[in-house]
Amino acid sequence: MGRIVSEPDVDQRSLQQHTPLFNVVLLDDDDHTYEYVVEMLAKLFAYPETTAWNLATEVDVNGRSVIVTCEREIAEFGRDQIHAFGADWRMPWSKGPMTAIVEPTTASPH
């Protein structure tokens, strides 16, 4: 009689621990106001005003800020949403959205 081979039980937490994570990084520029950044982060990522203001300050001071860390597909969607947000109407010379990039986290997923 043949042996029945079954699929091994896969622990979902184990799978999640091995999923590579990516940062959505917002880059600084001089074409957008703090208010624009706060509004964008609140609308796109549901950040409260205080958190969004702190992230806007970090972008301004450090030139970049990690907005969210997640799986690649979601990170790319977040980046695309930032790029689709448009120009800052408060600044006449603002011709488009802020720049955001997706980069792998430096932390090991293990």
Beta strands, then each sheet from edge to edge (+ up, - down):
strand 1: 22-27
strand 2: 64-70
strand 3: 99-104
sheet 1: 2+ 1- 3+
end
